[in-house]
Amino acid sequence: MDADVKQRLQAAAESIATGLPATLPTLIGLMDDAEASKIEVMKKVRGVGEKIAEEHTRTVLHLHPRLAPLAVAVFPLKRNEPRLVELARSIKRDLQRVGLRAVYDDTGAIGKLYRRQDEIGTPWCITVDFQSLEDKTVTVRDRDSMQQERAPLGELGSTLLARLR
């Protein structure tokens, strides 16, 4: 890469970083720059497929949680179980009330739902399962580490808001 092209891209990146989130459209425009795609940072932001099994790759859009289009996605473990669906929908509404960008989805198997959210940069996914009905906890999955932890429903909104900052 030419030195002047590299210098131009570095200057653009610095001005974008200092102005976020207002400069997000500029960042998106820079992602289409053919020269920018050669820079390692842009490869990380754009999302690179990582091999997770012999035939499958996982594409992740590594956006900062504040920049992600959605902060959290909520899934019922089984979409044909009315109690799980009802609880998942109410969790989504509660999270929206505290100011989180949340979505409900039950259009596929849990693994496919996770992958879909990874691709669009959603930092956390919440799964409502049968244990949730018993002890009022849910599984929270982190996009970047793929770690899962149980979290009490009463603290869910405040916990995710704290992670968002």
Secondary structure, 3 states (H helix, E strand, C coil): CCHHHHHHHHHHHHHHHHHCCCCHHHHHHHHCCCCHHHCHHHHHHHCCEEECCCCCEEECCCCCCCCCCCCEEEEECCCCCHHHHHHHHHHHHHHHHCCCCEEECCCCCHHHHHHHHHHHCCCEEEEECHHHHHHCEEEEEECCCCCEEEEEHHHHHHHHHHHHC
